[in-house]
Amino acid sequence: MTGQYTALLLITSAIWVLLWFGYRQNKINDEIKKKEKEERINAKVQRRKKLESLYPTNKKTV
């Protein structure tokens, strides 16, 4: 019976380690995607600011 418990402990430990590796890799991928998304948004804002500076709006005050 002790051998079965040892095997069960080893299998359970291996599963937890694999789950931890998967969680860590998923977290790293999420951070990379978040950084890329922020860079795209910032680039879009910069392009819009450059375009607006080329064509200023004429605001009429009444």
C-alpha positions in Angstrom: 0.0 0.0 0.0 2.9 2.4 0.7 4.1 2.0 -2.9 0.7 3.0 -4.2 0.6 6.1 -2.0 4.1 7.1 -3.1 3.1 6.7 -6.8 0.0 8.7 -6.2 2.0 11.4 -4.5 4.5 11.5 -7.4 1.8 11.7 -10.0 -0.1 14.4 -8.1 3.1 16.4 -7.6 4.0 16.1 -11.3 0.5 17.3 -12.3 0.8 20.4 -10.0 4.2 21.2 -11.4 2.9 21.0 -15.0 0.0 23.2 -14.0 2.3 25.7 -12.4 4.5 25.9 -15.6 1.4 26.4 -17.7 0.1 29.2 -15.5 3.5 30.9 -15.5 3.7 30.7 -19.3 0.2 32.0 -19.7 1.0 34.9 -17.4 4.1 35.8 -19.4 2.1 35.6 -22.7 -0.6 37.9 -21.2 2.0 40.5 -20.2 3.5 40.4 -23.7 0.1 40.8 -25.4 -0.8 43.7 -23.0 2.5 45.5 -23.8 1.9 45.1 -27.6 -1.7 46.4 -27.2 -0.5 49.4 -25.3 2.2 50.1 -28.0 -0.5 49.9 -30.8 -2.8 52.3 -28.9 0.1 54.7 -28.3 1.1 54.6 -31.9 -2.4 55.3 -33.0 -2.7 58.3 -30.6 0.6 59.6 -31.9 -0.5 59.3 -35.5 -3.7 61.1 -34.7 -1.9 64.0 -32.9 0.4 64.4 -35.9 -2.5 64.5 -38.3 -4.4 67.0 -36.1 -1.3 69.2 -36.0 -1.2 69.3 -39.8 -4.8 70.4 -40.1 -5.7 72.6 -37.2 -9.3 73.3 -36.6 -10.8 76.8 -36.9 -12.9 77.5 -33.9 -15.2 80.4 -34.3 -16.1 82.3 -31.2 -19.4 84.1 -31.2 
